[in-house]
Amino acid sequence: MSNYEEIASRIADVIISPDSVLGLVHGVISIPIDLGYLAYGYIDSQSRYPHQTERIRIAQAIKNGILNHDRIIESIKIVFEKFDKYVSESKQNQIYSKTTFSLLGRATGNSIISSKVATAICGRASLFVSLRGGLMGNILLAGGMTERSIRTSEKLSADEPEVYQALRVKDYDLLYFMFEPALKPFVDALTVRRQQGLPAFKSILDLVESKVSHHE
């Protein structure tokens, strides 16, 4: 249950205050983290060939505009859509009724959260909101960040295949490492649903509702 509490608390924090994600994406561009992944890539020699194929996919995705701000927002929305798929309309109403999104509607609320996360990512990268590759593309193609992108995508594939497949269609799985810190609790809740069943998932939702309702 303590794990449910942690997941629910993190979900509630994002729903109550999307601006809170600003503090969660601080690691989007982190030299120490990237150096760690780069070293891991050199040590893990068995992954070099398959990861080379993924690097080609990253380069092509950047060329096709995957780093546009709208594309980042779209990829984040997909995660929310997969989460909402298993949340009944009545439960969504109960959760959102106590937030500033209650008058705007659930879809608008999710759009606002998605935009906040995307803007936080772009701001952390010290770039203009309307990314089209450029400097960010060069940074992403740098060894350490590329390795992090690939390995985070692989982990998502293993942890939550449904979310991975939805993102993979447009190569958005390669962006997941950027917004994982903010949206991981939503993915974790889906993993609980898949591994432990719908009752466990509903327990998390009840905790989210309680935390949102008692927020002042």
BATOR-153200 format. One record per residue (C-alpha): z, y, x; residue in three letters. Coordinates in nm, 2 decimals. Each point is the difference from the previous one (the first is absolute). Layout:
N
+--------+--------+--------+-----+
!     c3 !     c2 !     c1 !   r !
+--------+--------+--------+-----+
!      Z !      Y !      X ! ALA !
...
+--------+--------+--------+-----+
***
This chain:
216
+--------+--------+--------+-----+
!     c3 !     c2 !     c1 !   r !
+--------+--------+--------+-----+
!   0.00 !   0.00 !   0.00 ! MET !
!   0.07 !   0.24 !   0.29 ! SER !
!  -0.37 !  -0.03 !   0.10 ! ASN !
!  -0.09 !   0.09 !  -0.36 ! TYR !
!   0.22 !   0.30 !   0.02 ! GLU !
!  -0.16 !   0.12 !   0.32 ! GLU !
!  -0.35 !  -0.04 !  -0.14 ! ILE !
!   0.09 !   0.17 !  -0.32 ! ALA !
!   0.17 !   0.29 !   0.17 ! SER !
!  -0.31 !   0.07 !   0.22 ! ARG !
!  -0.23 !  -0.02 !  -0.30 ! ILE !
!   0.22 !   0.24 !  -0.20 ! ALA !
!   0.01 !   0.24 !   0.29 ! ASP !
!  -0.38 !   0.03 !   0.01 ! VAL !
!  -0.03 !   0.03 !  -0.38 ! ILE !
!   0.28 !   0.26 !  -0.03 ! ILE !
!  -0.13 !   0.21 !   0.30 ! SER !
!  -0.35 !  -0.07 !   0.13 ! PRO !
!   0.07 !   0.26 !   0.27 ! ASP !
!   0.25 !  -0.24 !   0.15 ! SER !
!  -0.30 !  -0.19 !   0.15 ! VAL !
!  -0.03 !   0.28 !   0.25 ! LEU !
!   0.29 !  -0.16 !   0.19 ! GLY !
!  -0.14 !  -0.35 !  -0.04 ! LEU !
!  -0.34 !   0.05 !   0.17 ! VAL !
!   0.13 !   0.14 !   0.32 ! HIS !
!  -0.13 !  -0.31 !   0.19 ! GLY !
!  -0.36 !   0.04 !  -0.11 ! VAL !
!  -0.08 !   0.14 !   0.34 ! ILE !
!   0.26 !  -0.13 !   0.25 ! SER !
!  -0.08 !  -0.05 !   0.36 ! ILE !
!   0.29 !  -0.24 !   0.07 ! PRO !
!  -0.09 !  -0.22 !  -0.31 ! ILE !
!  -0.37 !   0.00 !   0.10 ! ASP !
!   0.08 !  -0.09 !   0.36 ! LEU !
!   0.21 !  -0.29 !  -0.13 ! GLY !
!  -0.29 !  -0.13 !  -0.21 ! TYR !
!  -0.24 !   0.05 !   0.29 ! LEU !
!   0.22 !  -0.21 !   0.23 ! ALA !
!   0.03 !  -0.26 !  -0.27 ! TYR !
!  -0.38 !  -0.02 !  -0.03 ! GLY !
!  -0.03 !  -0.07 !   0.37 ! TYR !
!   0.27 !  -0.27 !   0.00 ! ILE !
!  -0.14 !  -0.17 !  -0.31 ! ASP !
!  -0.33 !  -0.11 !   0.16 ! SER !
!  -0.08 !  -0.24 !  -0.29 ! GLN !
!  -0.05 !   0.30 !  -0.23 ! SER !
!  -0.24 !   0.19 !   0.23 ! ARG !
!  -0.33 !  -0.14 !  -0.14 ! TYR !
!   0.08 !   0.02 !  -0.37 ! PRO !
!   0.15 !   0.35 !   0.05 ! HIS !
!  -0.32 !   0.11 !   0.17 ! GLN !
!  -0.18 !  -0.08 !  -0.32 ! THR !
!   0.26 !   0.21 !  -0.19 ! GLU !
!  -0.05 !   0.29 !   0.25 ! ARG !
!  -0.37 !   0.00 !  -0.09 ! ILE !
!   0.10 !   0.01 !  -0.37 ! ARG !
!   0.23 !   0.30 !   0.07 ! ILE !
!  -0.27 !   0.19 !   0.18 ! ALA !
!  -0.24 !  -0.06 !  -0.29 ! GLN !
!   0.25 !   0.09 !  -0.26 ! ALA !
!   0.07 !   0.33 !   0.18 ! ILE !
!  -0.37 !   0.07 !   0.02 ! LYS !
!  -0.01 !  -0.06 !  -0.38 ! ASN !
!   0.27 !   0.26 !  -0.06 ! GLY !
!   0.30 !  -0.21 !  -0.05 ! ILE !
!   0.22 !   0.28 !   0.14 ! LEU !
!  -0.10 !   0.25 !  -0.27 ! ASN !
!   0.30 !   0.13 !  -0.18 ! HIS !
!  -0.13 !  -0.13 !  -0.34 ! ASP !
!  -0.04 !  -0.34 !   0.14 ! ARG !
!   0.35 !  -0.01 !   0.13 ! ILE !
!   0.13 !   0.11 !  -0.35 ! ILE !
!  -0.21 !  -0.27 !  -0.16 ! GLU !
!   0.14 !  -0.27 !   0.23 ! SER !
!   0.35 !   0.11 !  -0.09 ! ILE !
!  -0.07 !   0.00 !  -0.37 ! LYS !
!  -0.12 !  -0.36 !   0.03 ! ILE !
!   0.34 !  -0.11 !   0.11 ! VAL !
!   0.17 !   0.18 !  -0.29 ! PHE !
!  -0.25 !  -0.16 !  -0.24 ! GLU !
!   0.08 !  -0.34 !   0.12 ! LYS !
!   0.37 !   0.07 !  -0.04 ! PHE !
!  -0.04 !   0.15 !  -0.35 ! ASP !
!  -0.21 !  -0.31 !  -0.10 ! LYS !
!   0.33 !  -0.19 !  -0.03 ! TYR !
!   0.21 !   0.27 !  -0.15 ! VAL !
!  -0.01 !   0.02 !  -0.38 ! SER !
!  -0.09 !   0.33 !  -0.16 ! GLU !
!   0.34 !   0.02 !  -0.16 ! SER !
!   0.17 !  -0.05 !   0.34 ! LYS !
!  -0.23 !   0.26 !   0.16 ! GLN !
!   0.09 !   0.25 !  -0.28 ! ASN !
!   0.37 !  -0.07 !   0.06 ! GLN !
!  -0.03 !   0.05 !   0.38 ! ILE !
!  -0.21 !   0.32 !  -0.02 ! TYR !
!   0.18 !   0.16 !  -0.30 ! SER !
!   0.27 !   0.12 !   0.23 ! LYS !
!  -0.23 !   0.16 !   0.26 ! THR !
!  -0.21 !   0.31 !   0.02 ! THR !
!  -0.30 !  -0.21 !  -0.09 ! PHE !
!   0.12 !  -0.08 !  -0.35 ! SER !
!  -0.21 !   0.28 !  -0.15 ! LEU !
!  -0.30 !  -0.07 !   0.22 ! LEU !
!  -0.05 !  -0.37 !  -0.06 ! GLY !
!   0.03 !  -0.30 !   0.22 ! ARG !
!  -0.36 !   0.02 !   0.13 ! ALA !
!   0.05 !   0.37 !   0.10 ! THR !
!   0.33 !  -0.09 !   0.16 ! GLY !
!  -0.15 !  -0.27 !   0.22 ! ASN !
!  -0.28 !   0.24 !   0.09 ! SER !
!   0.25 !   0.26 !   0.12 ! ILE !
!   0.20 !  -0.26 !   0.20 ! ILE !
!  -0.32 !  -0.13 !   0.15 ! SER !
!  -0.11 !   0.35 !   0.10 ! SER !
!   0.34 !   0.08 !   0.15 ! LYS !
!  -0.01 !  -0.31 !   0.22 ! VAL !
!  -0.36 !   0.07 !   0.11 ! ALA !
!   0.08 !   0.37 !   0.08 ! THR !
!   0.31 !  -0.11 !   0.19 ! ALA !
!  -0.21 !  -0.23 !   0.21 ! ILE !
!  -0.26 !   0.26 !   0.07 ! CYS !
!   0.27 !   0.26 !   0.08 ! GLY !
!   0.17 !  -0.25 !   0.24 ! ARG !
!  -0.33 !  -0.04 !   0.17 ! ALA !
!  -0.02 !   0.38 !   0.04 ! SER !
!  -0.35 !   0.00 !  -0.16 ! LEU !
!  -0.16 !   0.18 !  -0.29 ! PHE !
!   0.05 !  -0.18 !  -0.33 ! VAL !
!  -0.37 !  -0.07 !  -0.04 ! SER !
!  -0.04 !  -0.25 !   0.28 ! LEU !
!  -0.34 !  -0.13 !   0.09 ! ARG !
!   0.07 !  -0.20 !   0.31 ! GLY !
!  -0.03 !   0.23 !   0.30 ! GLY !
!   0.32 !   0.02 !   0.20 ! LEU !
!   0.18 !  -0.24 !  -0.23 ! MET !
!  -0.28 !  -0.25 !   0.04 ! GLY !
!   0.02 !   0.02 !   0.38 ! ASN !
!   0.38 !  -0.05 !  -0.02 ! ILE !
!  -0.03 !  -0.30 !  -0.24 ! LEU !
!  -0.26 !  -0.16 !   0.24 ! LEU !
!   0.25 !   0.04 !   0.29 ! ALA !
!   0.14 !  -0.34 !   0.10 ! GLY !
!   0.35 !   0.01 !  -0.12 ! GLY !
!  -0.06 !   0.15 !  -0.35 ! MET !
!  -0.30 !  -0.23 !  -0.05 ! THR !
!   0.23 !  -0.30 !   0.08 ! GLU !
!   0.26 !   0.13 !  -0.24 ! ARG !
!  -0.26 !   0.05 !  -0.28 ! SER !
!  -0.13 !  -0.36 !   0.04 ! ILE !
!   0.34 !  -0.17 !   0.03 ! ARG !
!   0.15 !   0.19 !  -0.30 ! THR !
!  -0.30 !  -0.10 !  -0.20 ! SER !
!   0.05 !  -0.36 !   0.10 ! GLU !
!   0.37 !   0.01 !  -0.09 ! LYS !
!  -0.09 !   0.15 !  -0.34 ! LEU !
!  -0.25 !  -0.29 !  -0.06 ! SER !
!   0.28 !  -0.25 !   0.06 ! ALA !
!   0.27 !   0.19 !  -0.18 ! ASP !
!  -0.18 !   0.11 !  -0.31 ! GLU !
!  -0.36 !  -0.14 !  -0.03 ! PRO !
!  -0.08 !   0.17 !  -0.33 ! GLU !
!   0.06 !   0.35 !   0.14 ! VAL !
!  -0.18 !  -0.09 !   0.32 ! TYR !
!  -0.31 !  -0.12 !  -0.19 ! GLN !
!  -0.01 !   0.31 !  -0.22 ! ALA !
!   0.01 !   0.22 !   0.31 ! LEU !
!  -0.24 !  -0.22 !   0.20 ! ARG !
!  -0.29 !   0.06 !  -0.23 ! VAL !
!  -0.05 !   0.35 !   0.14 ! LYS !
!   0.16 !  -0.07 !   0.34 ! ASP !
!   0.31 !   0.19 !  -0.12 ! TYR !
!   0.22 !  -0.27 !   0.15 ! ASP !
!  -0.07 !   0.17 !   0.33 ! LEU !
!   0.18 !   0.31 !  -0.12 ! LEU !
!   0.30 !  -0.19 !  -0.13 ! TYR !
!   0.20 !   0.06 !   0.32 ! PHE !
!  -0.01 !   0.38 !  -0.08 ! MET !
!   0.18 !  -0.02 !  -0.33 ! PHE !
!   0.19 !  -0.32 !   0.04 ! GLU !
!   0.33 !   0.18 !   0.07 ! PRO !
!  -0.02 !   0.17 !  -0.34 ! ALA !
!  -0.14 !  -0.27 !  -0.22 ! LEU !
!   0.15 !  -0.31 !   0.16 ! LYS !
!   0.28 !  -0.03 !  -0.26 ! PRO !
!  -0.26 !  -0.02 !  -0.28 ! PHE !
!  -0.18 !  -0.28 !   0.20 ! VAL !
!   0.34 !  -0.17 !   0.07 ! ASP !
!   0.07 !   0.00 !  -0.38 ! ALA !
!  -0.34 !  -0.17 !  -0.06 ! LEU !
!   0.08 !  -0.25 !   0.27 ! THR !
!   0.33 !  -0.08 !  -0.18 ! VAL !
!  -0.19 !  -0.05 !  -0.33 ! ARG !
!  -0.25 !  -0.24 !   0.17 ! ARG !
!   0.27 !  -0.20 !   0.19 ! GLN !
!   0.29 !   0.01 !  -0.24 ! GLN !
!  -0.16 !   0.06 !  -0.34 ! GLY !
!  -0.02 !   0.27 !  -0.26 ! LEU !
!   0.37 !   0.00 !  -0.09 ! PRO !
!   0.09 !   0.10 !   0.35 ! ALA !
!  -0.27 !   0.27 !  -0.01 ! PHE !
!   0.14 !   0.13 !  -0.33 ! LYS !
!   0.35 !   0.01 !   0.16 ! SER !
!  -0.14 !   0.24 !   0.26 ! ILE !
!  -0.16 !   0.21 !  -0.28 ! LEU !
!   0.33 !   0.02 !  -0.19 ! ASP !
!   0.17 !   0.12 !   0.32 ! LEU !
!  -0.28 !   0.26 !   0.05 ! VAL !
!   0.05 !   0.12 !  -0.36 ! GLU !
!   0.37 !   0.03 !   0.05 ! SER !
!  -0.02 !   0.19 !   0.32 ! LYS !
!  -0.26 !   0.24 !  -0.14 ! VAL !
!   0.20 !   0.05 !  -0.32 ! SER !
!   0.32 !   0.09 !   0.19 ! HIS !
!  -0.18 !   0.24 !   0.24 ! HIS !
!   0.11 !   0.36 !  -0.05 ! GLU !
+--------+--------+--------+-----+
***
